Amino acid sequence: MLDSHIPMNDCDVIDAFVEHLRGHGYPGLKVEERPDKKNRNSRDIDAIAGPFAIEHTSIDALPEQRRDADWFLKAVGGIEKELPKKVLFRLRIIIEYTAVKKGQKWDEIRKGLMNWISDQAPHLADGRHVLNGVSGIPFKLHVTKASDRPPGVFFSRFVPPDETLSSRVKTKCDEKAKKLLRYKTHKTTVLLTVLLIESDDIALMSESMIRDAIQKAYPEGPPTGVDQIWYADTSIPNEIEFSRVG
């Protein structure tokens, strides 16, 4: 099955972060302004809370991850609920990460998958198989079938290697630092500028990955204009974890 997790909005993440700070040395802290909501002339930072100027951003574990995930869901999302026949075995179908592409006929892929699962998969032997040339499907299927396990159809993708996280983090942080720098140099009431980096990816992202990427991107400390970099793990919305990573 596919994760139907709905991302949090940036205001909720910032409010939770301020609540975290309130419980860790800043009693009474609250969001007093949301400059980006008020400033109609140019883009601004997301929040001011007491002495903190806060800018929020999010990062994908892989390049174009959200776009590729959207394509993947359009091709295979919810198929297990649309099958014309009940599946009496456990079927895990894994495809290459970039197998689903723009320009493919995703409706035909869905139809091909449903036909194969309903008509062919029941005759497949238990175990692992690599199938190529399934009608209507323009990519390989890596299939594991188990008749002795609780029934269900599960789709996933292989995770490709990636060495771009540090450079992507730097690009985002440099862009956000420019907005924070204005508050560091011109707003005398702001003592600390904070860049809050969020990810809701429980499978592919972690605090240690972000910390390592930031250390590679900024070996001498945060970019100019940023006093602190924090990581927000929002994979469990009611249990957000905040960690200072720079």
Residue frames as qw, qx, qy, qz and C-alpha x, y, z in Angstrom:
[[0.000, 0.889, 0.458, 0.000, 0.00, 0.00, 0.00],
 [0.407, 0.458, -0.012, 0.790, 1.06, 3.58, -0.51],
 [0.273, -0.370, -0.468, 0.754, 1.45, 6.20, 2.16],
 [0.041, 0.759, 0.494, 0.422, -1.36, 8.78, 2.14],
 [0.443, -0.502, -0.295, 0.682, 0.42, 11.11, 4.55],
 [0.193, 0.890, 0.277, 0.306, -0.63, 14.75, 4.08],
 [0.509, 0.191, -0.250, 0.801, 2.21, 17.27, 4.55],
 [0.252, -0.725, -0.426, 0.479, 1.86, 19.91, 7.28],
 [0.306, 0.870, 0.133, 0.362, 1.70, 23.56, 6.28],
 [0.508, 0.354, -0.346, 0.705, 4.60, 25.84, 7.17],
 [0.311, -0.606, 0.155, -0.716, 2.67, 27.86, 9.76],
 [0.892, -0.390, -0.082, -0.215, 1.86, 24.73, 11.76],
 [0.847, 0.105, -0.271, 0.445, 5.49, 23.62, 11.67],
 [0.220, 0.495, -0.266, 0.797, 6.70, 27.02, 12.85],
 [0.577, -0.576, 0.052, -0.577, 4.09, 27.14, 15.62],
 [0.955, -0.246, -0.160, 0.046, 5.26, 23.72, 16.81],
 [0.661, 0.291, -0.275, 0.634, 8.88, 24.90, 16.72],
 [0.107, -0.585, 0.211, -0.775, 8.07, 27.97, 18.80],
 [0.813, -0.470, -0.034, -0.341, 6.27, 25.72, 21.27],
 [0.906, 0.007, -0.252, 0.340, 9.42, 23.57, 21.42],
 [0.363, 0.428, -0.280, 0.779, 11.56, 26.63, 22.17],
 [0.453, -0.614, 0.039, -0.645, 9.02, 27.77, 24.77],
 [0.911, -0.393, -0.041, -0.115, 9.60, 24.55, 26.65],
 [0.861, -0.009, -0.064, 0.505, 13.39, 24.77, 26.33],
 [0.500, -0.232, -0.113, 0.827, 14.47, 28.04, 27.86],
 [0.019, -0.129, -0.208, -0.969, 12.12, 30.61, 26.35],
 [0.024, 0.505, 0.809, -0.301, 8.95, 30.65, 28.50],
 [0.202, 0.730, 0.315, -0.573, 6.14, 32.75, 27.08],
 [0.100, -0.304, 0.585, 0.746, 7.58, 32.72, 23.56],
 [0.539, 0.549, 0.613, -0.180, 4.98, 33.06, 20.81],
 [0.404, 0.321, 0.492, 0.702, 4.72, 34.05, 17.16],
 [0.022, -0.634, -0.285, 0.718, 4.20, 37.80, 17.05],
 [0.386, 0.657, -0.199, -0.616, 4.45, 38.48, 13.32],
 [0.741, 0.192, 0.592, 0.252, 4.29, 36.60, 10.06],
 [0.022, -0.622, 0.238, 0.746, 6.07, 39.07, 7.75],
 [0.106, -0.043, 0.804, 0.584, 5.65, 37.01, 4.58],
 [0.080, 0.602, 0.794, 0.018, 1.87, 37.15, 5.06],
 [0.034, -0.845, -0.273, 0.458, 1.92, 40.94, 5.48],
 [0.169, -0.554, 0.405, 0.708, 4.56, 42.03, 2.98],
 [0.687, 0.590, 0.400, -0.143, 2.88, 42.49, -0.41],
 [0.287, 0.888, -0.284, -0.220, 5.90, 44.05, -2.10],
 [0.410, 0.538, -0.736, 0.029, 8.50, 41.30, -1.77],
 [0.838, -0.196, -0.510, 0.008, 9.08, 37.89, -0.22],
 [0.231, -0.702, 0.432, -0.518, 9.84, 38.00, 3.48],
 [0.114, 0.199, -0.927, 0.296, 10.68, 35.66, 6.36],
 [0.444, -0.358, -0.772, -0.281, 8.01, 33.41, 7.81],
 [0.565, -0.721, -0.395, -0.069, 7.84, 34.46, 11.47],
 [0.150, 0.519, -0.469, 0.698, 9.14, 36.60, 14.29],
 [0.740, -0.537, -0.397, -0.077, 8.86, 35.19, 17.80],
 [0.592, -0.754, 0.036, 0.282, 10.47, 37.22, 20.57],
 [0.188, -0.761, 0.446, 0.432, 14.16, 37.53, 19.67],
 [0.538, -0.026, 0.775, 0.329, 13.91, 34.95, 16.85],
 [0.508, 0.526, -0.250, -0.635, 13.57, 35.61, 13.14],
 [0.609, -0.036, 0.793, -0.005, 12.49, 32.29, 11.61],
 [0.510, 0.462, -0.425, -0.588, 12.56, 31.13, 8.01],
 [0.762, -0.010, 0.624, -0.174, 11.14, 27.73, 7.06],
 [0.486, 0.481, -0.565, -0.463, 12.00, 25.50, 4.12],
 [0.904, -0.070, 0.389, -0.164, 11.69, 21.85, 3.20],
 [0.111, 0.593, -0.738, -0.302, 14.05, 19.47, 1.46],
 [0.946, 0.141, -0.110, -0.270, 13.57, 16.24, -0.46],
 [0.736, -0.423, 0.499, 0.174, 15.81, 13.26, 0.20],
 [0.590, 0.110, 0.612, 0.516, 16.21, 12.85, -3.57],
 [0.028, 0.217, -0.280, -0.935, 16.14, 15.29, -6.50],
 [0.475, -0.021, -0.401, -0.783, 12.59, 15.97, -7.76],
 [0.016, -0.050, -0.967, 0.251, 11.28, 13.52, -5.17],
 [0.371, 0.385, 0.522, -0.664, 7.83, 15.07, -4.80],
 [0.513, 0.457, -0.327, -0.649, 7.33, 15.30, -8.55],
 [0.341, 0.232, -0.893, -0.183, 8.39, 11.68, -9.07],
 [0.120, 0.147, 0.878, -0.439, 6.22, 10.51, -6.17],
 [0.490, 0.415, 0.208, -0.738, 3.22, 12.28, -7.71],
 [0.529, 0.382, -0.585, -0.481, 3.79, 10.49, -11.03],
 [0.157, 0.114, -0.972, 0.130, 4.23, 7.17, -9.21],
 [0.289, 0.260, 0.695, -0.605, 0.94, 7.64, -7.35],
 [0.554, 0.435, -0.080, -0.705, -0.90, 8.55, -10.55],
 [0.482, 0.327, -0.752, -0.307, 0.31, 5.33, -12.13],
 [0.484, -0.042, -0.870, 0.086, -0.19, 2.87, -9.26],
 [0.137, -0.116, 0.547, -0.817, -1.88, 4.63, -6.34],
 [0.599, 0.074, 0.369, -0.707, -4.99, 2.89, -5.00],
 [0.508, 0.226, -0.715, -0.424, -4.81, -0.03, -7.44],
 [0.123, -0.007, -0.959, 0.257, -5.29, -2.56, -4.64],
 [0.318, 0.325, 0.556, -0.696, -8.73, -1.01, -3.95],
 [0.536, 0.459, -0.173, -0.688, -9.82, -1.10, -7.60],
 [0.019, 0.224, -0.946, -0.232, -9.04, -4.74, -8.37],
 [0.674, -0.059, -0.314, -0.666, -12.02, -6.62, -9.80],
 [0.856, -0.155, -0.492, -0.032, -11.04, -9.79, -7.93],
 [0.577, -0.771, 0.229, -0.142, -10.05, -10.23, -4.31],
 [0.445, 0.574, -0.662, 0.185, -6.37, -11.08, -3.87],
 [0.901, -0.395, -0.095, -0.153, -5.88, -14.22, -1.76],
 [0.843, -0.045, -0.106, 0.525, -2.09, -13.95, -1.43],
 [0.273, -0.848, 0.052, 0.451, 0.54, -11.36, -0.56],
 [0.684, 0.510, 0.246, 0.461, 2.08, -9.55, -3.52],
 [0.272, -0.790, 0.078, 0.544, 4.86, -6.98, -3.34],
 [0.652, 0.612, 0.269, 0.357, 5.63, -5.17, -6.58],
 [0.370, -0.707, 0.131, 0.589, 8.78, -3.06, -6.76],
 [0.631, 0.705, 0.192, 0.260, 9.74, -0.90, -9.74],
 [0.569, 0.107, -0.052, 0.814, 12.80, 1.17, -10.57],
 [0.143, -0.558, -0.358, 0.735, 12.68, 4.63, -8.99],
 [0.154, 0.469, -0.205, -0.845, 12.46, 6.50, -12.31],
 [0.245, 0.190, 0.902, 0.300, 10.37, 3.91, -14.18],
 [0.168, 0.786, 0.591, -0.073, 7.24, 6.07, -14.16],
 [0.323, -0.139, 0.212, 0.912, 7.87, 9.01, -16.50],
 [0.337, 0.600, 0.157, -0.708, 6.06, 11.96, -17.95],
 [0.380, 0.424, -0.557, -0.605, 4.58, 11.12, -21.34],
 [0.054, -0.037, -0.997, -0.030, 3.60, 7.58, -20.44],
 [0.541, -0.333, -0.381, -0.672, -0.09, 6.63, -20.53],
 [0.114, -0.255, 0.769, -0.576, -0.58, 6.13, -16.82],
 [0.744, 0.040, 0.223, -0.628, -4.20, 4.99, -17.18],
 [0.838, 0.305, -0.414, -0.182, -3.02, 2.18, -19.46],
 [0.280, 0.377, -0.786, 0.402, -0.31, 1.26, -16.93],
 [0.452, -0.151, 0.564, -0.674, -2.95, 1.04, -14.18],
 [0.859, 0.183, -0.031, -0.477, -5.16, -1.11, -16.40],
 [0.673, 0.403, -0.619, 0.037, -2.24, -3.37, -17.31],
 [0.029, 0.329, -0.783, 0.528, -1.27, -3.82, -13.66],
 [0.626, -0.040, 0.424, -0.653, -4.82, -4.60, -12.56],
 [0.865, 0.279, -0.248, -0.337, -5.28, -7.11, -15.38],
 [0.519, 0.402, -0.727, 0.204, -2.01, -8.84, -14.56],
 [0.188, -0.263, 0.717, -0.618, -2.69, -8.96, -10.81],
 [0.728, 0.064, 0.291, -0.617, -6.19, -10.35, -11.38],
 [0.887, 0.348, -0.125, -0.277, -5.49, -12.78, -14.22],
 [0.695, 0.474, -0.502, 0.201, -1.82, -13.79, -14.08],
 [0.082, -0.578, 0.623, -0.521, -0.57, -13.31, -10.52],
 [0.821, -0.251, 0.306, -0.411, -2.78, -16.12, -9.11],
 [0.972, 0.225, -0.052, 0.037, -0.87, -18.58, -11.32],
 [0.307, 0.746, -0.492, 0.327, 2.56, -17.22, -10.40],
 [0.788, -0.165, -0.521, 0.284, 4.70, -19.43, -8.16],
 [0.487, -0.867, -0.037, 0.097, 5.60, -18.17, -4.72],
 [0.719, -0.219, 0.157, 0.640, 8.98, -16.44, -4.49],
 [0.044, -0.725, 0.126, 0.676, 10.78, -13.67, -6.31],
 [0.626, 0.463, 0.535, 0.328, 10.39, -12.89, -10.00],
 [0.054, -0.505, 0.198, 0.838, 11.56, -10.23, -12.45],
 [0.510, 0.553, 0.657, 0.050, 8.95, -9.71, -15.15],
 [0.041, -0.429, 0.305, 0.849, 9.54, -7.78, -18.35],
 [0.168, -0.013, -0.703, -0.691, 7.06, -7.21, -21.16],
 [0.134, 0.450, 0.807, -0.357, 3.85, -7.42, -19.14],
 [0.168, 0.570, 0.594, 0.542, 1.08, -6.12, -21.42],
 [0.134, -0.893, -0.291, -0.316, 0.51, -2.39, -21.01],
 [0.563, -0.798, 0.077, 0.202, 3.47, -1.89, -18.66],
 [0.593, 0.748, -0.209, 0.212, 6.60, -0.25, -20.16],
 [0.010, -0.696, 0.630, -0.345, 8.99, -1.27, -17.37],
 [0.491, 0.067, -0.855, 0.154, 10.17, -4.27, -15.36],
 [0.672, -0.567, 0.011, -0.475, 8.28, -5.52, -12.33],
 [0.263, 0.293, -0.841, 0.371, 10.20, -7.02, -9.42],
 [0.716, -0.343, -0.187, -0.578, 7.58, -9.21, -7.81],
 [0.069, 0.190, -0.909, 0.364, 7.55, -11.23, -4.58],
 [0.689, -0.267, -0.334, -0.585, 4.59, -13.53, -3.98],
 [0.035, 0.160, -0.883, 0.441, 3.78, -15.30, -0.71],
 [0.552, -0.325, -0.568, -0.516, 0.64, -17.41, -0.40],
 [0.615, -0.360, -0.646, 0.274, 1.27, -18.16, 3.28],
 [0.215, -0.137, -0.308, 0.917, 1.20, -14.52, 4.40],
 [0.226, 0.646, 0.512, -0.519, -1.75, -12.14, 4.98],
 [0.501, 0.521, 0.529, 0.445, -3.11, -11.10, 1.56],
 [0.000, -0.900, -0.101, 0.423, -2.58, -7.71, 0.02],
 [0.670, 0.543, 0.162, 0.480, -0.90, -5.81, -2.81],
 [0.396, -0.808, 0.027, 0.435, 1.99, -3.51, -1.97],
 [0.618, 0.691, 0.053, 0.372, 3.82, -1.17, -4.35],
 [0.443, -0.796, 0.141, 0.388, 7.20, 0.42, -3.73],
 [0.587, 0.780, -0.184, 0.115, 10.27, 1.66, -5.59],
 [0.815, -0.064, -0.140, 0.558, 13.98, 0.95, -5.40],
 [0.204, -0.946, 0.007, 0.252, 15.88, 3.84, -3.82],
 [0.724, 0.575, -0.090, 0.371, 18.61, 5.13, -6.15],
 [0.624, -0.296, -0.155, 0.706, 22.02, 6.31, -4.94],
 [0.127, 0.922, 0.207, 0.301, 22.29, 10.08, -4.58],
 [0.620, -0.168, -0.174, 0.746, 25.21, 12.41, -3.89],
 [0.130, 0.537, 0.241, 0.798, 23.39, 15.71, -4.39],
 [0.418, -0.750, -0.509, 0.057, 21.83, 16.32, -0.96],
 [0.478, -0.487, -0.117, 0.721, 24.61, 18.60, 0.28],
 [0.182, 0.049, 0.347, 0.919, 24.57, 20.79, -2.83],
 [0.224, -0.585, -0.605, -0.492, 20.77, 20.98, -2.80],
 [0.479, -0.696, -0.426, 0.324, 20.78, 21.92, 0.89],
 [0.394, -0.307, 0.049, 0.865, 23.33, 24.66, 0.17],
 [0.038, 0.323, 0.496, 0.805, 21.28, 26.09, -2.68],
 [0.364, -0.702, -0.562, -0.242, 18.18, 26.28, -0.50],
 [0.540, -0.620, -0.296, 0.486, 19.99, 27.64, 2.55],
 [0.350, -0.073, 0.168, 0.919, 21.83, 30.31, 0.58],
 [0.107, -0.492, -0.510, -0.698, 18.53, 31.52, -0.86],
 [0.494, -0.725, -0.475, -0.073, 16.79, 31.61, 2.52],
 [0.582, -0.365, -0.211, 0.696, 19.79, 33.22, 4.25],
 [0.192, 0.292, 0.217, 0.912, 19.37, 36.35, 2.13],
 [0.383, -0.672, -0.388, -0.501, 15.98, 37.01, 3.71],
 [0.703, -0.592, -0.312, 0.241, 17.26, 36.38, 7.21],
 [0.562, 0.030, -0.059, 0.824, 20.29, 38.63, 6.65],
 [0.056, -0.599, -0.211, -0.771, 18.02, 41.66, 6.29],
 [0.628, -0.707, -0.230, -0.231, 16.71, 41.04, 9.79],
 [0.801, -0.281, -0.167, 0.502, 20.16, 40.43, 11.22],
 [0.455, 0.110, 0.046, 0.883, 21.48, 43.75, 9.91],
 [0.090, -0.384, -0.192, -0.899, 18.46, 46.06, 10.06],
 [0.631, -0.573, -0.330, -0.406, 16.10, 44.81, 12.77],
 [0.090, 0.528, -0.632, 0.561, 17.70, 45.60, 16.12],
 [0.697, -0.309, 0.343, -0.549, 15.08, 43.66, 18.10],
 [0.975, 0.140, -0.146, -0.095, 16.06, 40.39, 16.43],
 [0.368, -0.724, 0.583, 0.002, 18.95, 38.69, 18.19],
 [0.446, -0.191, 0.860, 0.159, 18.88, 35.25, 16.58],
 [0.615, 0.384, -0.317, -0.611, 18.08, 34.24, 13.01],
 [0.563, -0.108, 0.811, -0.116, 16.92, 30.66, 12.52],
 [0.509, 0.282, -0.586, -0.564, 16.61, 28.55, 9.41],
 [0.650, -0.057, 0.657, -0.378, 14.19, 25.66, 9.99],
 [0.346, 0.302, -0.756, -0.466, 14.60, 22.77, 7.53],
 [0.723, -0.008, 0.459, -0.516, 11.71, 20.31, 7.39],
 [0.355, 0.189, -0.833, -0.380, 11.27, 16.80, 6.03],
 [0.753, -0.114, 0.314, -0.567, 8.31, 14.44, 6.45],
 [0.763, 0.341, -0.524, -0.164, 10.11, 11.51, 4.81],
 [0.730, -0.520, 0.389, -0.211, 10.35, 8.81, 7.47],
 [0.969, 0.122, 0.179, 0.118, 11.97, 6.32, 5.08],
 [0.735, 0.466, 0.032, 0.492, 14.68, 8.27, 3.29],
 [0.127, 0.735, -0.200, 0.636, 15.57, 11.27, 5.46],
 [0.715, -0.498, -0.405, 0.278, 17.03, 11.60, 8.94],
 [0.279, -0.951, 0.074, 0.108, 18.61, 14.11, 11.29],
 [0.648, -0.432, 0.432, 0.455, 22.06, 12.61, 10.69],
 [0.575, 0.427, 0.489, 0.498, 21.70, 12.94, 6.92],
 [0.081, 0.948, 0.192, 0.240, 20.75, 16.62, 7.20],
 [0.493, -0.818, 0.200, 0.219, 23.52, 17.27, 9.71],
 [0.689, -0.144, 0.478, 0.525, 26.14, 15.66, 7.45],
 [0.440, 0.648, 0.430, 0.449, 24.85, 17.56, 4.41],
 [0.110, -0.987, -0.070, -0.093, 25.05, 20.89, 6.25],
 [0.601, -0.645, 0.320, 0.347, 28.54, 20.19, 7.52],
 [0.640, 0.143, 0.504, 0.562, 29.68, 19.44, 3.97],
 [0.250, 0.804, 0.370, 0.393, 27.94, 22.52, 2.60],
 [0.117, -0.903, 0.119, -0.395, 29.15, 24.84, 5.38],
 [0.805, -0.045, -0.438, 0.397, 32.31, 23.46, 6.98],
 [0.299, 0.178, -0.327, 0.879, 33.03, 26.82, 8.63],
 [0.095, 0.350, 0.592, -0.720, 29.57, 27.40, 10.06],
 [0.368, 0.678, 0.624, -0.124, 26.11, 28.52, 8.88],
 [0.404, 0.513, 0.334, 0.679, 25.80, 30.91, 5.91],
 [0.129, 0.022, -0.183, 0.974, 26.00, 34.66, 6.50],
 [0.435, -0.243, -0.142, -0.855, 22.80, 35.91, 8.08],
 [0.826, -0.281, -0.409, -0.268, 21.93, 32.62, 9.79],
 [0.266, -0.622, 0.599, -0.429, 22.72, 32.06, 13.46],
 [0.483, -0.133, 0.833, -0.237, 21.15, 28.62, 13.86],
 [0.534, 0.133, -0.630, -0.548, 19.95, 25.82, 11.59],
 [0.529, -0.086, 0.708, -0.459, 17.34, 23.42, 12.94],
 [0.262, 0.018, -0.864, -0.429, 15.84, 20.24, 11.50],
 [0.606, 0.009, 0.371, -0.704, 12.14, 19.44, 11.88],
 [0.071, 0.002, -0.974, -0.216, 11.15, 15.80, 11.40],
 [0.527, 0.091, 0.194, -0.823, 7.41, 15.99, 10.63],
 [0.346, 0.064, -0.879, -0.322, 6.95, 12.38, 9.52],
 [0.297, -0.492, -0.804, 0.152, 4.68, 11.91, 12.57],
 [0.000, 0.637, 0.172, 0.752, 2.71, 15.20, 12.71],
 [0.584, -0.739, -0.122, -0.312, 1.62, 14.86, 16.33],
 [0.797, -0.510, 0.114, 0.304, 5.16, 13.98, 17.45],
 [0.510, 0.808, -0.144, 0.258, 7.39, 16.44, 15.59],
 [0.784, -0.410, -0.003, 0.466, 11.03, 16.20, 16.53],
 [0.230, 0.956, -0.117, 0.141, 13.31, 19.26, 16.43],
 [0.828, -0.279, 0.077, 0.480, 17.09, 19.06, 16.41],
 [0.057, 0.930, -0.232, -0.281, 19.68, 21.79, 16.05],
 [0.903, 0.182, 0.261, 0.289, 21.96, 20.77, 13.18],
 [0.569, 0.399, 0.072, 0.716, 23.99, 23.92, 12.53]]
